Amino acid sequence: RNGRTLVAVVLGEKSAVSRAETAAKLLDQGFDAPAAGSTTVTTLAPYGDLVSPNDMHDEVCKKKTKAEQSEAPPAVAAKDVPKSPYREKLDHVPT
């Protein structure tokens, strides 16, 4: 947008829709911020323990119920209601 490229990575949301909404909010905030003086990936300082990896065993290996695993929308979802306020029809062909 306006010659700028941003990336949003969202982890930890409960569904694909909530991840997409959070990513859209982050991208909107990023594009609304002035480009001059912005942080870039190459200028980010590392954080956390740089010596050993994080223990993700409980997050990855824990048995989850089917409802916790599923990203499917509820069966009674309204058909005409958009899933996200950020969803809009494109007025041009994506490039």
N, C-alpha and C positions, 0 to 999 in steps of 0.2 A: 504494500500500500504506500503510495507516494514515494516509491524508490526504496522502501525499507522492507526488510524481511525479518520476521520474528518467528520463534518456535516456542510452543507451550507443551510441556510434558506434565501430565497429571497422573499421579498414582494414588491409590487408596480410596477412590470413590467407590460407592456400592454398585454402580451400574454404568453402562456405556453412555447412557443419556446424561447422567450427572457428571461424568468425566468430560463429555463434550461441552456441557454448559459451563463448567469451571474453566476449561481451556478457552472458550469463547470470551468469558469475562477477563481472563488474564491477557488475552490478545488485545481486547478493546482497551484495557488499561495501558498496555505497552504502546499501542499506536497513539493513544492520547497523550503520552508523555513526550516531552521534547527530545528530539534525536541527539542534539548536542549534549555531550557529557554523559550519555547513557552508558551503562555497563555492557560490555560485550563478553562473549564466551571466553575469549582469550585473556580477558582481564579478571575473570572470576578467581577468587582465592579458594583453594580446597578447604573443606571442613570435615570434621569427624576424625576418626582414627584412620590414619593413612598407612598403618603398618599391617593391620589384620582386617579381613573382611567382616562385615556385620553378620551376626547370627540371625538368619531369617528362617530357621527351622520351624518355629511355631507358626509363623505366617504361611509358609509354603506347605508344610506337611500336616497341619491340623485338619482333621476331618470336618467338613462343613455340611450343613443340611442342604437339601436341594434348593430351597429358597435362597440360601446364602450364596450358592454357586451360580444360580441362574441370573442372567442379565435380561431375560425376556420381560416384556412389559406385562402388566396384569391382563388377564383374559378379557376383562370388562372395560378396557381402555376406550375412551371416546374416539371415534374415527375422525371426526372433523376438527378436533382440538390439536393444535401443534404440540409436539412433545417438548419443544424448547422455544423460548422467546427469541432466540438467536437464529432460528430457522427461517429463511426467506427464499422466495423464488429468485433465481438469477435472471438478470435482464440482459445477459450476454453469455457467450460460450466460454467456459472456463479455459484458461490458458495454462 
